[in-house]
Amino acid sequence: MKNLWVCLSYLFPAIILVLITPSSVAQPTTNENRILFQIQKLLEYPQVLQGWTRWTNLCFLPPSPSLMIVCSNGHVTELTIIGNKTSPSSHIHKAASWTSLQTLSGRFSIDSLFTVMTKLSNLKALSLVSLGLWGPLPSKINRLWSLEVLNISSNFIYGEIPQSISSMINLRSIVLVDNLFNGSVPDLQRLASLEELNLGGNKLGPQFPSLGKNLVTIILRNNSIRSHIPPQLEHFDQLKVFDISFNGFFGNIPSSLISKPSLQYLNLAANRLSGNLSVNKACSSALTFVDISRNLLIGKLPSCFGSMSSNAIVLYSGNCLSTKKFNNQQHPSSYCKKEGALAVKPPGKKLKVSDSGVKLGLVLGIIGGAVVIAGLLVLLIVFIFRKSKAERLNHKIDKSVASNYSARASHRPNNATRHIPQAMKQAAVGMPPYRNFTSEEIEDATNNFDSSNLIEEGSQGQLYKGSLRDGSVVLVNCVKIKQKGLPHSIMQHIEVLPNLRHRHMVSVLGHCIITEQDHPQPTSTLFIVFEHISNVSLRDQLADGRKREMLKWPQRMAISIGIARGVRFLHTGVAPGIFGNNLKMENILLDDSLNAKVSRYSIPLPSKSALNDQSATNRIGSTNNAEKEDIYQLGVILLEVITGNQIASLSEIEEVKDELERVSSEATSVVRSAIDPSLRGTYAYDSMKTAVQITINCLSEVSSQRPSVEDVLWNLQYSMQVQESWTSSGNLSTKL
């Protein structure tokens, strides 16, 4: 008996070890072990896989956030590999900008990778994230017939999502976030087990995909979908998360959407949704987040929004809603009605015309024809009159004649005016109408160009401070222009002036041109009249300790968004776009409401061509491209806004950028060390992280890798949205 107990005492630890060791974990088969090493090679030995050797028991590797291998009965059933490559959201979406810094090398073959991957026939969960994968997703992915979870987010996979994915009937989760997919989404109605679909951050569209009714999460944000919200969503009884923000959805919001009993998160922001909301519709009791901001909605908010729990967040700014709270963040109702009509044009209907209708049409046609003929005669008379007047003008050009000529030319419709988006035109609402000033008005305003009113004199002419007869203060820029063939040749250059009006720019109020004929070569003086801002620059505001305290993170974000909107207008709001705008802190002015205005931007004039040529040769961030130069300079401004430091040299820019890049991947406390201390307790970590990342991207040494101004603006607005949600939920603290 004693010997029996001795034997048991030796066997007991072994028995316990067997009992506590999961039966599902074992060394993978020799074949699957070889497959994993092939995957390591095809992924070009990412850092997370570099410790593997032929003696490594891959099924017994401790799981980590970056690597997890789960085995069952000698087969790999789960594989998660998360790398440290950047993703398309951090770079401009052009194939020409892909480099080895973001993607795997040119030797990489996504087809070879998935050929090997499909040999893991028992695989149920596959996550390949931030590994720099590129190329079209192979249709052979459906050979992973057991797959339940597919996550290949934050890579550079492009082309259409293969149709074969619709045959993978075991899929419960599809996450393809932040890639370069485009085109239509395959019909996924057959995937009865699918609960999560996250396709955000691609270029998918234009139609809403066909989906099964058992989905719990649908995320399609930041794509190119242009359609109605499908009424079929009414039958998605298990839906908890629905995010279609930052697309082009138009039409009404289905009345049943907010009342779906399971719905918890609803984000419809930044679309073209219009019409009234269902005021008396009940909200889902589970609803904790609603964002309908930046649409074209009118009328009142649903009454149930006011009865939601205190922890619930409702965002609705940027519409035309009649609300008592935050009413200053709403457009006038006429704006939404007009823009909503432009969002989608209903197709014409064929009408059956009766005999009486035909007769009426005939009569109207005769009348219309007579009107057209009369109109043509009037136009002919006007043309002859103007031609004769123009011939007289060619014989005698003096100051008043040149001024009158410029007045007519400046109001002539041109391509630039036609191509300005309606939303950008709205940005100039509230400004006085553009006008042509007389030389007497310019002289009166500047007190006959008194030296006491001279602010500066340089390569861009003389800048005077002045006061108009109505008491308003203005700035007058005097530019001398020498060119043959005046005044005709200069008119095409000054036609852009009436369009340079935006709430985030020091706008042009008018101009006057005076032509002298005293010399063999005509000389013109162009006076450009700008609005006057208090001349408190962003540089001055941050340099002053007391004023700096006023600029907490929400205020700095609003200023940054304003600057980006001003730059976007210069790049895309006029045709052709204006680039090389000398963006720096001292040229960003703040009005009394801390509204940012870009000043000293480039105006394309003949006299400044030499200056622009010289500016184009300046090497800033290793680029000669004026558009990307603006983005780099915008990044420098954001860098100073975030850190609070005045940056004086290129080497200092790189030093501060490198520090931000290093700490952005570290713990929250480390990130805090690089941020302006006066911001502590006023920002959400995710909001700051988004702003830091887009700033780093703007400062890329390779110009083609810098984002467009649209990308910058999108990221800043998203950062502000995160900040607003954080603030609304009462998270203000001193933890960050």
C-alpha positions in Angstrom: 0.0 0.0 0.0 2.9 2.3 0.9 4.5 1.6 -2.5 1.2 2.5 -4.2 1.1 5.9 -2.6 4.7 6.5 -3.6 3.9 5.7 -7.2 0.9 8.0 -7.1 3.0 10.8 -5.6 5.3 10.6 -8.6 2.4 10.3 -11.1 0.2 13.0 -9.6 2.1 16.1 -11.1 1.9 14.4 -14.5 -1.8 13.7 -14.1 -2.4 17.3 -13.1 -0.4 18.6 -16.1 -2.4 16.5 -18.5 -5.7 17.7 -16.9 -4.8 21.4 -17.0 -3.3 21.3 -20.6 -6.0 22.2 -23.1 -6.6 19.2 -25.3 -7.1 21.5 -28.3 -3.5 22.8 -28.2 -0.9 20.8 -29.8 2.1 21.1 -32.1 0.8 21.7 -35.7 1.3 19.1 -38.3 4.6 19.1 -40.1 2.8 20.4 -43.2 1.0 23.3 -41.4 4.2 24.1 -39.5 5.9 24.5 -42.9 3.0 26.6 -44.2 3.4 29.1 -41.3 7.1 29.5 -42.1 6.2 30.1 -45.7 3.8 32.8 -44.6 6.6 34.4 -42.5 8.7 34.5 -45.6 6.0 35.8 -47.9 5.2 38.6 -45.4 8.9 39.5 -45.7 9.7 38.7 -42.0 7.7 41.3 -40.1 9.1 42.2 -36.7 6.4 40.3 -34.9 7.5 37.0 -36.6 11.2 37.5 -36.5 11.8 35.3 -33.5 10.6 32.1 -35.1 13.1 29.2 -35.5 12.6 25.6 -36.7 12.5 24.6 -33.0 9.7 27.0 -32.1 6.5 25.3 -31.0 4.3 27.8 -32.8 1.1 26.6 -31.1 2.5 27.3 -27.7 3.6 30.8 -28.4 2.1 33.1 -25.7 -0.6 35.2 -27.3 0.0 39.0 -27.6 -1.8 41.9 -29.2 0.3 41.5 -32.3 0.4 37.7 -32.7 -1.9 34.9 -31.8 -1.9 31.3 -33.1 -4.5 28.9 -31.9 -4.3 25.2 -32.7 -6.8 22.4 -32.3 -6.0 18.7 -32.8 -2.8 19.7 -34.6 -4.4 22.2 -37.0 -4.2 26.0 -37.0 -7.6 27.4 -36.4 -6.9 31.0 -35.6 -4.1 33.2 -37.0 -3.7 36.9 -36.0 -0.7 38.9 -37.2 -0.6 42.7 -36.7 2.3 44.6 -38.1 3.4 48.2 -37.8 3.0 49.5 -41.3 1.1 52.6 -42.0 -2.2 52.5 -44.0 -3.9 54.4 -46.8 -5.7 56.8 -44.3 -2.2 58.2 -43.5 -1.2 58.8 -47.1 -2.6 60.1 -50.3 -4.6 57.4 -52.1 -2.5 57.1 -55.3 -0.6 54.1 -56.5 2.3 56.3 -57.3 2.8 57.1 -53.7 3.2 53.5 -52.5 6.8 53.0 -51.3 8.6 50.4 -49.2 7.9 52.5 -46.2 4.2 51.7 -46.3 3.9 48.5 -48.3 5.7 45.3 -48.8 8.3 45.3 -51.6 7.7 44.9 -55.3 8.5 41.2 -55.0 5.5 40.6 -52.8 2.6 38.7 -54.3 -0.7 38.7 -52.6 -1.8 35.8 -54.9 1.1 33.7 -53.6 0.3 34.6 -50.0 -3.4 33.5 -50.3 -2.4 30.4 -52.3 -0.3 29.3 -49.2 -2.9 30.6 -46.7 -5.7 28.5 -48.2 -3.8 25.4 -47.3 -4.7 26.0 -43.7 -8.0 24.3 -44.4 -9.2 24.3 -40.7 -8.7 28.1 -40.3 -11.7 29.8 -38.7 -10.3 33.2 -37.9 -7.7 35.2 -39.9 -6.4 38.7 -39.1 -3.7 40.2 -41.2 -3.5 43.9 -40.1 -1.1 46.7 -40.9 1.3 44.4 -42.8 1.6 46.5 -46.0 -0.2 44.0 -48.2 -0.9 45.3 -51.6 -2.6 44.1 -54.8 -6.2 42.9 -55.6 -7.7 40.4 -53.2 -7.6 37.0 -54.9 -10.9 35.2 -55.6 -9.4 32.0 -54.2 -10.0 33.3 -50.7 -13.2 31.3 -50.8 -11.1 28.1 -50.5 -10.9 29.0 -46.8 -14.3 27.4 -46.5 -14.2 27.1 -42.7 -13.4 30.8 -42.2 -15.7 32.6 -39.7 -13.7 35.8 -39.1 -11.8 37.7 -41.8 -9.9 40.9 -40.9 -7.4 42.3 -43.4 -7.7 46.0 -42.4 -5.2 48.8 -42.7 -3.4 47.5 -45.8 -3.2 48.7 -49.4 -5.4 46.1 -51.0 -7.1 47.6 -54.1 -9.7 46.7 -56.8 -13.1 45.2 -56.2 -14.0 42.9 -53.4 -14.1 39.4 -55.1 -17.5 38.0 -55.8 -16.3 34.7 -54.4 -16.6 36.0 -50.9 -20.4 35.7 -51.1 -20.0 31.9 -51.1 -18.2 31.8 -47.7 -21.3 30.9 -45.8 -19.6 30.4 -42.5 -18.4 34.0 -42.2 -19.6 35.8 -39.1 -17.4 38.9 -39.4 -15.9 40.7 -42.4 -13.5 43.7 -41.6 -11.8 45.3 -44.6 -11.3 48.7 -43.0 -8.8 51.3 -44.4 -7.8 49.8 -47.7 -8.2 50.9 -51.3 -11.2 48.8 -52.3 -13.5 50.3 -54.9 -16.5 49.4 -57.0 -19.6 47.6 -55.8 -19.8 45.3 -52.8 -20.8 41.7 -53.8 -24.2 40.5 -52.9 -23.9 39.2 -49.3 -27.5 38.2 -48.7 -26.5 34.5 -48.7 -24.2 34.9 -45.7 -26.9 34.1 -43.2 -24.3 33.9 -40.3 -22.8 37.3 -41.0 -23.1 39.6 -38.0 -20.4 42.2 -38.5 -19.6 44.1 -41.7 -17.0 46.8 -41.5 -15.9 48.3 -44.8 -15.0 51.8 -43.7 -12.3 53.9 -45.2 -12.4 52.6 -48.8 -13.8 53.9 -52.1 -16.8 51.6 -52.4 -20.0 52.6 -54.1 -22.0 54.0 -55.5 -24.8 51.7 -54.4 -25.7 50.5 -50.9 -24.7 46.8 -50.7 -27.2 43.9 -50.6 -27.0 42.5 -47.1 -28.5 39.7 -45.0 -31.0 40.6 -42.2 -29.0 39.1 -39.3 -26.3 41.8 -39.2 -25.6 43.3 -35.9 -22.9 45.8 -37.0 -22.9 47.7 -40.4 -20.0 50.2 -40.8 -19.6 51.8 -44.3 -18.2 55.2 -43.2 -15.9 57.2 -45.4 -16.7 55.5 -48.8 -18.2 56.8 -52.0 -21.8 55.5 -51.7 -24.4 57.8 -53.4 -27.8 56.4 -52.7 -30.8 56.5 -50.4 -30.8 54.7 -47.1 -32.6 51.5 -48.1 -36.0 51.0 -46.5 -35.2 47.3 -46.1 -33.2 48.2 -43.0 -36.6 48.1 -41.2 -36.3 44.3 -41.2 -32.8 44.2 -39.7 -34.1 43.5 -36.2 -30.7 42.7 -34.6 -28.9 45.8 -35.8 -27.0 47.5 -33.0 -24.4 49.6 -34.8 -25.1 51.5 -38.1 -22.4 53.9 -39.4 -22.7 55.4 -42.9 -21.0 58.7 -42.2 -18.9 60.6 -44.7 -20.6 59.3 -47.8 -23.0 60.8 -50.3 -26.3 59.4 -49.0 -29.3 61.6 -49.9 -33.0 61.7 -49.4 -35.0 61.2 -46.2 -33.9 59.2 -43.1 -36.3 56.2 -42.7 -38.6 57.0 -39.8 -38.2 53.5 -38.4 -34.4 53.7 -38.1 -34.1 55.5 -34.7 -36.8 53.3 -33.2 -35.2 49.9 -33.9 -35.3 48.2 -30.5 -31.7 46.9 -30.6 -30.0 50.0 -32.1 -27.3 51.4 -29.9 -25.1 53.5 -32.2 -26.3 55.5 -35.2 -23.9 57.7 -37.2 -25.2 59.4 -40.4 -22.9 62.5 -40.3 -21.5 64.3 -43.3 -23.9 63.1 -46.0 -26.6 64.9 -48.0 -29.6 63.6 -46.1 -32.6 66.0 -46.3 -36.2 66.5 -45.2 -37.8 66.4 -41.9 -37.2 64.0 -39.1 -40.1 62.1 -37.5 -40.8 64.3 -34.5 -43.1 62.0 -32.6 -41.3 58.7 -33.4 -40.0 56.9 -30.3 -36.3 56.3 -29.9 -34.8 52.9 -29.2 -34.3 52.5 -25.4 -30.8 51.1 -26.2 -29.7 54.1 -28.2 -26.6 55.8 -26.7 -25.1 57.7 -29.6 -26.7 59.6 -32.5 -24.8 61.8 -35.0 -26.9 63.4 -37.8 -24.6 66.5 -38.1 -23.5 68.1 -41.4 -26.5 67.1 -43.5 -29.4 69.1 -45.0 -32.1 68.3 -42.4 -34.9 70.8 -41.6 -37.7 71.0 -39.1 -37.5 69.9 -35.4 -35.5 67.2 -33.7 -37.4 64.1 -32.6 -38.9 64.7 -29.1 -37.4 61.4 -27.9 -33.9 62.8 -28.2 -34.6 64.9 -25.1 -35.7 61.9 -23.1 -32.6 59.8 -23.8 -30.4 58.8 -20.9 -28.0 61.3 -19.5 -25.0 59.3 -20.9 -26.4 59.4 -24.4 -24.7 61.6 -27.0 -26.7 63.4 -29.8 -24.9 65.5 -32.4 -26.8 67.5 -34.9 -24.9 70.7 -35.9 -24.5 71.8 -39.5 -28.1 71.2 -40.6 -31.1 73.6 -40.9 -32.9 72.5 -37.8 -35.0 74.8 -35.7 -33.6 74.1 -32.3 -33.2 76.3 -29.2 -29.9 74.7 -28.2 -26.9 75.3 -30.5 -29.1 77.2 -32.9 -26.1 79.2 -34.0 -24.6 76.0 -35.5 -27.5 75.6 -38.0 -27.8 77.0 -41.5 -30.9 78.9 -42.6 -33.6 76.6 -43.9 -33.3 78.0 -47.4 -29.8 76.7 -47.6 -30.8 73.1 -47.0 -33.8 73.2 -49.3 -31.6 74.5 -52.1 -28.7 72.1 -51.5 -31.1 69.2 -51.0 -32.7 69.8 -54.4 -29.2 69.7 -56.0 -28.2 66.5 -54.1 -30.4 64.3 -56.4 -32.3 65.2 -59.5 -35.5 63.2 -60.0 -35.8 61.5 -63.4 -38.2 63.0 -65.8 -41.6 61.3 -66.4 -43.2 60.6 -69.7 -46.6 62.2 -69.9 -49.4 61.2 -72.1 -50.4 64.3 -74.1 -54.0 64.9 -75.2 -55.1 66.6 -78.4 -55.8 69.8 -76.5 -52.3 69.6 -75.0 -50.8 69.3 -78.5 -52.7 72.4 -79.6 -51.7 74.3 -76.5 -48.1 73.2 -77.0 -48.3 74.5 -80.6 -49.5 77.9 -79.5 -46.8 78.1 -76.8 -44.2 77.1 -79.4 -45.2 79.9 -81.8 -45.1 82.4 -78.9 -41.8 81.0 -77.7 -40.3 81.2 -81.2 -41.3 84.9 -81.5 -39.7 85.7 -78.1 -36.5 83.9 -79.2 -36.3 85.9 -82.5 -36.9 89.1 -80.6 -34.2 88.2 -78.1 -31.8 87.5 -80.9 -32.4 90.9 -82.4 -31.8 92.6 -79.1 -28.6 90.7 -78.6 -27.4 91.7 -82.1 -28.1 95.3 -81.4 -26.2 95.1 -78.1 -23.3 93.3 -79.8 -23.0 96.0 -82.5 -23.2 98.8 -79.9 -20.5 97.2 -77.7 -18.3 96.5 -80.7 -18.5 100.1 -81.8 -17.8 101.3 -78.2 -14.8 99.0 -77.9 -13.3 100.4 -81.1 -13.6 103.9 -79.7 -11.9 102.7 -76.5 -8.9 101.5 -78.4 -8.2 105.0 -79.6 -8.2 106.7 -76.2 -7.4 105.0 -72.9 -7.2 107.2 -69.8 -7.7 106.5 -66.2 -11.4 106.6 -66.1 -11.8 104.5 -69.2 -9.4 101.8 -67.9 -11.3 101.8 -64.6 -14.7 101.4 -66.4 -13.3 98.6 -68.6 -12.0 96.7 -65.5 -15.4 97.1 -63.9 -17.1 95.4 -66.8 -14.5 92.7 -67.1 -14.6 91.8 -63.4 -18.3 91.1 -63.5 -18.1 89.0 -66.7 -18.9 85.3 -66.0 -15.9 83.0 -66.3 -14.9 79.4 -65.7 -13.7 80.0 -62.2 -17.0 81.3 -61.1 -18.9 78.5 -62.7 -16.8 75.8 -61.1 -17.0 77.1 -57.5 -19.1 74.6 -55.4 -22.3 76.0 -53.9 -21.1 75.2 -50.4 -18.0 77.3 -50.9 -20.0 80.2 -52.2 -22.0 80.1 -49.1 -18.8 80.6 -47.1 -18.7 84.2 -48.3 -22.2 85.0 -47.1 -22.4 88.0 -44.8 -19.6 89.9 -46.6 -20.2 93.2 -48.3 -20.7 92.9 -52.1 -17.6 93.0 -54.2 -17.1 96.4 -55.9 -14.9 98.4 -58.1 -13.3 101.4 -56.4 -12.5 104.7 -58.0 -9.0 106.2 -57.7 -10.5 109.0 -55.6 -11.9 106.5 -53.1 -8.5 104.8 -52.9 -6.7 108.1 -52.3 -9.2 109.2 -49.7 -9.0 105.9 -47.9 -5.2 106.0 -47.6 -5.1 109.8 -47.0 -3.4 110.2 -50.4 -1.0 107.3 -49.6 0.3 109.0 -46.5 3.5 107.4 -45.2 1.9 106.9 -41.7 -0.5 104.5 -43.3 2.2 102.4 -45.0 2.4 99.0 -43.3 5.1 97.4 -45.4 6.8 97.5 -48.8 8.3 94.6 -50.5 8.3 92.4 -53.6 4.5 92.1 -53.6 4.0 95.9 -53.6 3.1 98.4 -51.0 0.5 97.6 -48.3 -1.5 100.5 -46.8 -4.0 100.7 -44.0 -7.0 102.7 -44.9 -10.5 103.8 -44.0 -13.4 104.0 -46.3 -16.0 106.7 -46.3 -18.4 104.5 -44.4 -15.9 104.1 -41.6 -14.8 100.5 -42.3 -11.1 99.8 -42.0 -9.4 98.1 -45.0 -6.0 97.1 -46.3 -4.9 98.4 -49.8 -2.3 96.5 -51.7 -0.7 98.6 -54.5 0.9 96.6 -57.3 2.7 98.1 -60.3 2.3 96.1 -63.5 4.2 96.7 -66.7 3.1 94.7 -69.7 2.4 95.2 -73.4 -1.2 95.2 -74.6 -2.9 96.7 -71.6 -5.6 96.7 -70.4 -6.8 93.6 -72.2 -3.9 91.2 -71.2 -4.3 92.0 -67.5 -8.0 91.4 -67.3 -7.7 87.6 -67.4 -5.5 87.8 -64.3 -7.7 90.1 -62.2 -10.9 88.2 -63.0 -10.0 85.9 -60.1 -10.2 88.7 -57.6 -14.0 88.7 -57.0 -13.8 85.0 -56.2 -11.3 85.4 -53.4 -13.9 85.7 -50.7 -14.2 83.1 -47.9 -14.8 83.3 -44.1 -11.4 81.7 -43.5 -9.4 84.0 -45.7 -8.6 87.7 -45.6 -11.1 88.3 -48.4 -10.8 90.7 -51.3 -13.5 93.5 -51.1 -12.8 95.1 -54.5 -10.2 96.6 -56.7 -9.2 99.6 -58.8 -6.9 99.7 -61.8 -5.3 102.8 -63.2 -3.4 102.8 -66.5 -0.8 105.4 -67.5 0.0 105.9 -71.2 2.8 108.4 -70.6 5.6 106.0 -71.7 6.1 103.7 -74.7 5.3 100.7 -72.5 1.9 101.1 -70.7 2.1 100.9 -66.9 -0.8 100.0 -64.6 -1.2 100.2 -60.9 -3.6 97.7 -59.4 -5.1 98.5 -56.0 -6.5 95.4 -54.3 -8.7 96.2 -51.3 -8.8 93.6 -48.5 -10.8 93.3 -45.4 -8.9 94.4 -42.3 -8.5 91.9 -39.4 -7.4 93.0 -36.0 -3.9 91.7 -37.0 -3.7 89.5 -34.0 -1.9 86.5 -35.6 -1.9 83.0 -34.4 1.8 83.4 -33.6 1.0 86.4 -31.3 -1.9 84.5 -29.6 0.3 81.5 -28.7 3.3 83.6 -27.7 1.3 85.6 -25.2 1.0 83.6 -22.0 -2.4 85.0 -21.0 -3.9 84.7 -24.5 -2.4 81.3 -24.9 -4.5 80.0 -22.0 -7.6 81.0 -23.9 -6.7 78.5 -26.6 -7.6 75.1 -25.2 -7.7 72.1 -27.4 -11.3 72.6 -28.8 -10.4 76.2 -29.7 -7.1 75.1 -31.4 -9.0 72.4 -33.3 -11.5 75.0 -34.6 -8.7 77.3 -35.7 -6.9 74.4 -37.4 -10.1 73.4 -39.2 -10.6 77.0 -40.3 -7.1 77.2 -41.7 -7.6 73.9 -43.6 -10.9 75.2 -45.0 -9.2 78.4 -46.2 -6.4 76.4 -47.9 -9.0 74.1 -49.5 -10.8 77.0 -51.0 -7.5 78.3 -52.5 -6.7 74.9 -53.9 -10.2 73.8 -55.1 -12.6 76.8 -54.8 -11.3 78.7 -57.7 -10.2 77.6 -61.2 -7.3 77.2 -61.6 -6.4 76.6 -58.0 -4.0 78.9 -56.2 -0.9 77.2 -54.6 2.3 78.4 -53.0 0.5 80.5 -50.4 3.3 81.2 -47.9 1.4 79.6 -45.0 2.9 80.4 -41.6 1.8 81.2 -38.1 2.2 85.0 -38.5 0.1 84.9 -41.7 -2.9 83.3 -39.9 -4.9 86.1 -38.4 -7.6 85.7 -35.7 -10.7 87.9 -35.5 -12.5 88.9 -32.3 -14.3 85.5 -32.4 -11.0 83.6 -32.8 -12.0 82.7 -36.3 -8.9 81.9 -38.4 -8.2 83.7 -41.6 -5.4 83.0 -44.1 -3.6 86.1 -45.2 -0.7 86.9 -47.6 -1.9 84.1 -49.9 -0.7 84.1 -53.5 -2.7 86.1 -56.1 -1.7 85.2 -59.7 -0.7 88.5 -61.2 1.7 89.2 -64.1 4.0 91.3 -61.9 4.5 88.4 -59.5 5.5 85.7 -62.0 9.2 86.2 -61.2 8.4 86.0 -57.5 6.4 82.8 -58.0 9.2 81.2 -60.1 11.6 82.0 -57.3 9.3 80.6 -54.7 8.9 77.4 -56.6 12.6 76.8 -56.5 12.7 77.0 -52.7 13.2 73.5 -51.3 10.7 72.9 -48.5 10.4 69.3 -47.3 12.3 68.1 -50.4 9.5 69.1 -52.8 9.2 71.6 -55.6 5.4 71.1 -55.9 3.6 74.2 -54.8 0.5 72.2 -53.7 2.5 69.9 -51.5 4.6 72.8 -50.3 1.3 74.3 -48.9 0.6 71.0 -47.2 4.0 70.9 -45.6 3.6 74.4 -44.3 0.2 73.6 -43.0 1.8 70.7 -41.1 4.3 73.1 -39.5 1.4 75.2 -38.3 -0.3 72.2 -36.8 2.9 71.2 -35.2 3.2 74.5 -33.4 -0.5 74.4 -32.5 -0.1 71.0 -30.8 3.2 71.5 -29.1 2.9 75.2 -28.3 6.5 75.7 -29.4 7.7 78.3 -31.8 9.7 76.5 -34.5 12.3 78.5 -36.4 14.3 76.1 -38.6 13.9 73.0 -40.8 16.0 70.9 -38.5 13.8 71.9 -35.5 10.7 70.9 -37.5 12.2 67.4 -38.1 13.3 67.1 -34.5 9.8 67.9 -33.1 8.1 65.7 -35.7 10.4 62.8 -34.9 9.5 63.2 -31.2 5.8 63.2 -32.0 6.2 60.2 -34.2 8.0 58.3 -31.5 5.6 59.1 -28.7 2.5 58.6 -30.8 2.9 54.8 -30.5 3.7 54.9 -26.8 1.5 55.1 -23.7 -0.8 58.0 -23.0 1.5 59.5 -20.4 4.4 59.6 -22.9 2.2 61.3 -25.5 1.3 63.9 -22.9 4.9 64.9 -22.5 5.2 66.2 -26.1 1.9 68.2 -26.0 1.6 71.8 -24.9 1.2 71.6 -21.1 -1.5 74.3 -21.1 -3.7 71.8 -23.0 -3.7 69.3 -20.2 -7.2 68.1 -19.3 -8.9 69.7 -22.3 -8.4 67.0 -25.0 -9.6 63.5 -25.7 -6.6 61.2 -26.3 -8.1 59.8 -29.6 -8.8 63.3 -30.8 -5.2 64.4 -30.2 -3.8 61.2 -31.7 -5.7 61.8 -34.9 -4.4 65.3 -35.1 -0.8 64.2 -34.4 -1.0 61.5 -37.1 -2.2 63.9 -39.9 0.4 66.4 -38.8 3.2 63.9 -39.2 1.8 62.9 -42.6 1.8 66.5 -43.8 5.5 66.8 -42.8 6.6 63.8 -44.9 9.9 64.3 -46.6 8.6 62.7 -49.7 6.1 65.2 -51.2 4.0 62.5 -53.0 3.3 60.9 -49.6 1.8 64.1 -48.2 -2.0 64.1 -48.0 -4.3 66.4 -50.0 -5.9 69.3 -48.2 -9.2 67.3 -48.4 -7.6 64.5 -46.4 -6.2 66.9 -43.9 -9.6 68.6 -43.4 -11.4 65.3 -43.1 -9.0 64.1 -40.3 -9.2 67.4 -38.4 -13.0 67.3 -38.6 -13.0 63.7 -37.4 -10.7 64.7 -34.5 -13.1 67.5 -33.6 -16.0 65.1 -33.8 -14.3 62.7 -31.3 -13.5 65.7 -29.1 -17.1 66.9 -29.1 -18.3 63.4 -28.2 -15.8 63.2 -25.4 -16.7 66.6 -24.0 -20.4 66.0 -24.3 -20.1 62.8 -22.2 -18.6 64.8 -19.3 -15.1 63.4 -19.6 -13.2 66.6 -18.8 -10.5 65.7 -16.4 -6.8 66.2 -15.9 -5.8 62.7 -16.8 -4.4 63.7 -20.2 
